Amino acid sequence: MYLHLGQSVMVPEAAVIGVFDLDNTTWSFRTRRFLEQAELEGRVIAVGDDLPRSFVLTREGDNPPVIYITQLASATLQKRAESGAIFDN
């Protein structure tokens, strides 16, 4: 099953580690440093061009984590996951 992150981007539900609100998490130096390092390593994917509201941390297998920056609110993504608005392959 897949979680729709906006635009035409979907990630496997099993790969989602967490969904984080940018306003509440980026005040932390460690979170900012983590996001900056991931961006330098090319592991950040922007979903859309609108104002980002949250990021989704994913990991598949032994691959390094990938971060999706999305314009959807973390609460919206949580509701999608809880309500079954997840797509089968």
PyMOL commands that set and color helices and strands:
alter all, ss='L'
color gray80, all
select helices_A, chain A and resi 13-15+22-25+29-40+74-83
alter helices_A, ss='H'
color red, helices_A
select strands_A, chain A and resi 2-6+9-12+16-21+44-47+54-58+66-70+86-87
alter strands_A, ss='S'
color yellow, strands_A
deselect
rebuild
show_as cartoon
